[in-house]
Amino acid sequence: MYLRKGDLVEVISGEDRGRRGKILRLKLDKDSGHYRVFVEGLNLAKKHQRARGAGKPGGIVDLPNPFDVSNVALLCPKCGKRSRVRREPHDGRRVRICRQCDEIIDA
């Protein structure tokens, strides 16, 4: 898997195409076997929430819905472009490398 929690991604298809955000979490879809990606502030759905006592009032809340992993592209932190990733050993561990600028993505 070439994406991780906290990576900056750009949506490449769908209603939110061209928008960018940070990955909140990844989830494996049991039915299709594909990973789904929750992106901060994108693909939001409204949910009517019942009040849960005095501390949690009811109302309409925005919840993020997942994207399929094929609909997002990783943004290189160095060059800022959408990039595909290759993996190579470096200092005894495998790191992700941007194909555009050949810089190491993992810190």
RABEL-V329966 format. One line per field, one symbol per residue. ss: DSSP state (2 for helix, 1 for strand, 0 for the rest). phi: phi as a letter, one per 30 degrees, with the letter a starting at -180 (. if undefined). A space follows every 10 residues. Layout:
ss=???
phi=???
//
This chain:
ss=0000000111 1000000001 1111111100 0000111110 0001111110 0000000011 1111001122 2111100000 0100111111 0011111100 0001000
phi=.ccbejdcbb dcajdcejdc acddacbddd dcicdcbccd ibhdbdbdcd dcjddbddkc cccdcdcddd cbbdcdddci cdbdbbcbda hibdbdbddd chcdddd
//
